[in-house]
Amino acid sequence: MAKKVLITGVLGGIGSGLAKAFKENGYHVTGLDIRKDTCDHCDRLIHFDLNRFCTDAQYRLEMNAKFKEEIPELHVLINNAAVQLLGSVKEIELNDWNETLNVNLTGALLLSQLFLDRLEEVHGCIINIASIHQQLTKKRFVSYATSKGALIALTKSMSVDLQGRVRVNAISPAAIDTKMLRDGFDNNEEKVQQLNELHPMQRIGKPAEVSKLALLLAEDELGFINGANINIDGGISNVLKDLD
C-alpha cells in the first residue's frame, strides 16, 4: 500500500514540486491550498485556509472532522504553506504580523498536533519548509524572518519532545526559481541574473532540488536525521560581500 503524504501550500512553486516528486516515488499525495485550482500531481486537493484554521474555532472543528474522514492514515506531513508580507519595523500592521505567524508557524504546530497520533502509528515524519531568512535576512522582512526563525526552533523542540516517535526536520531554501520569486522581481531577467550571480553556484535553486531533499528526509534509511535544519542555498550563506 502506498505511503500517504500531506503537503500544505501545494499549489505554489515549491509545493507543486513536492507533490510531483512524492507522486512519482509512489506516494499517495493529498494537497492543501487556499487557492481553488487543480493539482496535476495530487490524488486529492482540499481547499484550506490555514490562517482561518488558526483563528476560527468552528472552522478548525469542521476541518478536523473532514481530515479525520478523508486522511485516516498519514506517513509524512510537509508544512510548506507560507505568506510573505513585507514591512519595516515602523510599517508592520498587527493583522499582517499575526497572519504571518499563523500561516508560517502556528499552522505547522496545529497540523502536527492534529495528525500526531496517525504519524506515531507508522513512525512517520514531519518536514517543515523554512527559509534562508531564518538565518540571513534583509530590510522589510521582519515578520517573515521572525516566523521562519521560530519554525526552526519549533522543529528542534518538537524533535526533542517526541523522542523519536515521529521525526521532525526542516529544510531552509535560499532563492528558488518559482513564479512567486520572478513576480517579486517584476519578471525582470536582468535582476534574476544578478540574483544568480550572488550565489557561489552562479544560479538560484530549483524546486526539484528541494523536493529530492524532502524525499530523502522522509525515508527510513535516514532515520537518524532528527531535529535537523538543512540549508539548500547554493553556498550563499557563506558569502561576505565586499565593497566594489
C-alpha positions in Angstrom: 0.0 0.0 0.0 1.3 3.4 -0.9 2.5 5.7 1.8 0.5 8.9 2.4 1.9 12.4 2.3 0.1 15.7 3.1 1.5 18.9 1.7 0.3 22.4 2.6 0.6 25.2 0.1 0.7 22.6 -2.6 -0.1 24.9 -5.5 2.9 27.1 -5.0 6.2 26.6 -6.8 7.9 24.5 -4.1 4.6 22.9 -3.1 3.8 21.6 -6.6 7.4 20.4 -6.9 7.0 18.4 -3.7 3.7 16.9 -4.9 5.3 15.9 -8.2 8.3 14.2 -6.6 6.4 12.3 -4.0 3.8 11.2 -6.5 6.5 9.9 -8.9 8.0 8.0 -6.0 4.8 6.1 -5.2 3.2 8.2 -2.5 -0.5 9.0 -2.3 -0.5 12.8 -2.3 -3.0 15.0 -0.5 -2.6 18.7 -1.0 -4.0 21.7 0.9 -4.1 25.2 -0.5 -6.1 28.4 0.0 -6.4 28.8 -3.8 -9.1 26.9 -5.7 -7.3 25.4 -8.7 -6.2 22.0 -10.0 -3.1 20.0 -8.9 -1.8 17.6 -11.6 0.2 15.6 -9.1 -2.3 15.4 -6.2 -4.5 12.4 -5.6 -6.7 14.7 -3.6 -6.7 18.5 -3.3 -8.5 20.1 -0.4 -9.4 23.8 -0.2 -8.0 25.0 3.1 -7.5 28.4 4.8 -4.6 27.9 7.2 -4.9 31.4 8.7 -8.6 30.8 9.4 -7.7 27.4 10.8 -5.6 29.2 13.4 -8.2 31.8 14.3 -11.7 30.3 13.9 -12.5 27.6 16.3 -15.6 26.4 14.4 -13.7 26.2 11.1 -11.0 24.2 12.9 -13.6 21.7 14.2 -15.1 21.4 10.8 -11.7 20.8 9.1 -10.6 18.4 11.8 -13.6 16.3 11.2 -13.0 16.4 7.4 -9.4 15.4 7.8 -10.3 12.5 10.2 -12.6 11.2 7.5 -10.5 11.8 4.4 -7.0 11.3 5.8 -7.3 8.4 8.2 -3.6 7.4 7.7 -0.6 9.6 7.3 3.2 8.9 6.9 4.6 12.3 6.1 3.4 15.8 6.9 5.1 18.6 5.0 4.4 22.1 6.4 5.2 24.1 3.3 2.5 26.9 3.2 3.8 30.4 3.8 3.0 34.0 3.3 5.5 36.8 2.9 4.0 40.1 3.9 6.8 42.8 3.8 7.1 45.8 6.0 9.7 47.6 8.1 9.5 47.7 11.9 7.6 51.0 11.7 5.3 49.7 8.9 4.2 46.3 10.2 0.4 46.1 10.8 -0.7 43.8 13.6 -3.0 41.9 11.2 -0.1 41.2 8.8 2.2 40.1 11.7 -0.5 37.8 13.1 -1.3 36.3 9.7 2.4 35.6 9.0 2.9 33.9 12.4 -0.4 31.9 11.9 0.4 30.6 8.4 4.2 30.2 8.8 4.4 28.9 12.4 1.2 28.3 14.3 -0.4 26.4 11.5 2.5 24.0 11.4 2.1 23.3 15.1 -1.7 22.8 14.9 -1.4 20.4 12.0 1.4 18.5 13.7 -0.8 18.1 16.8 -3.8 17.1 14.7 -2.0 14.3 12.8 0.4 13.3 15.6 -1.4 10.1 16.5 -1.6 9.0 12.9 2.1 9.7 12.3 3.1 7.9 15.5 1.2 4.8 14.5 3.5 4.4 11.4 6.7 6.0 12.9 6.2 8.8 10.3 7.9 12.2 10.0 7.2 15.9 9.8 9.2 18.2 7.4 8.9 21.9 7.9 9.9 24.1 4.9 11.7 27.1 6.4 13.9 29.6 4.6 17.3 31.1 4.4 15.6 34.1 6.2 15.8 32.1 9.4 19.5 32.8 9.3 20.2 35.7 6.9 17.6 38.3 6.0 17.2 41.8 4.6 15.2 45.0 5.1 11.4 44.8 5.5 11.4 41.0 6.1 10.9 41.4 9.8 7.7 39.3 10.1 8.7 36.7 7.6 12.2 36.2 9.1 10.9 36.0 12.6 8.3 33.3 11.6 10.9 31.2 9.9 13.4 31.5 12.7 10.7 30.4 15.1 9.8 27.5 12.8 13.4 26.2 13.2 13.1 26.4 16.9 9.8 24.6 16.7 11.4 21.9 14.6 14.2 21.3 17.1 11.9 21.4 20.2 9.4 19.0 18.7 12.2 16.5 17.8 13.3 16.5 21.4 9.7 16.3 22.8 8.6 13.5 20.6 11.6 11.3 21.5 11.8 9.6 18.1 8.2 8.5 17.9 7.9 11.0 14.9 11.0 12.5 13.3 10.9 16.3 12.7 13.3 18.1 10.4 13.4 21.3 8.5 14.7 22.5 5.1 15.8 26.1 4.6 16.0 27.0 0.9 17.6 30.2 -0.4 16.3 31.7 -3.6 14.3 29.1 -5.6 13.2 29.7 -9.2 9.5 29.9 -8.8 6.8 32.1 -10.3 6.5 33.9 -6.9 10.2 34.7 -6.9 10.1 36.0 -10.5 7.0 38.0 -9.9 8.8 39.6 -6.9 11.4 40.8 -9.4 8.7 42.0 -11.9 9.9 39.2 -14.2 13.0 41.3 -14.9 15.5 38.8 -16.3 18.4 41.2 -15.6 17.6 41.2 -11.9 17.2 37.5 -11.8 20.6 37.1 -13.4 22.1 39.4 -10.8 20.5 37.1 -8.2 22.0 34.1 -9.9 25.5 35.6 -9.7 25.2 36.4 -5.9 25.2 32.7 -5.3 28.6 30.8 -5.4 26.8 28.2 -7.6 26.1 31.1 -10.0 22.5 30.2 -10.1 19.4 30.0 -7.9 17.8 26.8 -6.8 15.2 24.6 -8.4 12.0 23.3 -6.8 13.0 19.8 -7.7 16.2 20.1 -5.6 14.1 20.9 -2.5 11.8 18.0 -3.3 14.6 15.5 -3.6 15.9 16.6 -0.3 12.4 16.2 1.3 12.2 12.7 -0.2 15.5 11.7 1.4 14.3 13.1 4.8 11.1 11.1 4.5 12.8 7.8 4.0 13.5 5.4 7.0 17.1 4.8 5.7 18.0 8.3 7.0 16.1 7.8 10.3 18.9 9.1 12.4 18.4 12.6 11.0 16.1 14.2 13.5 15.8 17.8 14.7 18.0 19.0 11.8 17.7 22.1 9.7 19.3 21.6 6.3 20.3 24.6 4.2 19.9 24.3 0.5 21.3 27.6 -0.6 23.9 27.3 -3.3 26.5 28.4 -0.8 25.1 32.0 -0.3 25.2 31.6 3.5 29.0 31.5 3.2 29.3 34.8 1.4 30.6 38.0 2.9 30.1 40.7 0.3 33.0 43.2 0.0 33.0 46.8 -1.3 33.4 47.1 -5.1 
